[in-house]
């Protein structure tokens, strides 16, 4: 189930089985996504679909490391009403991910 983020509001979400993508919708005005996979490694992709296997074009991220990823450029992603989505999945087993949509300078 897709998760719609609000600016500056941290959200914890349990990701399902290995490689199952969860869509995170960044709000208009967000410049980047701050995130941390808790307990297990994770994957991030800028294209995909909610609830299906994450595609082959993904980045891997270690567990328990605070990370940031710039919002994908609107011309490379089909955004709706100024929003853009990223897709997160667990790499090794069910895990929790903490996410926050952020603006530059805060």
Beta strands, then each sheet from edge to edge (+ up, - down):
strand 1: 3-4
strand 2: 11-15
strand 3: 22-26
strand 4: 32-38
strand 5: 42-45
strand 6: 59-61
strand 7: 67-70
strand 8: 84-90
strand 9: 95-102
sheet 1: 1+ 3+ 8- 5+ 6-
sheet 2: 2+ 9- 4+ 7-
end
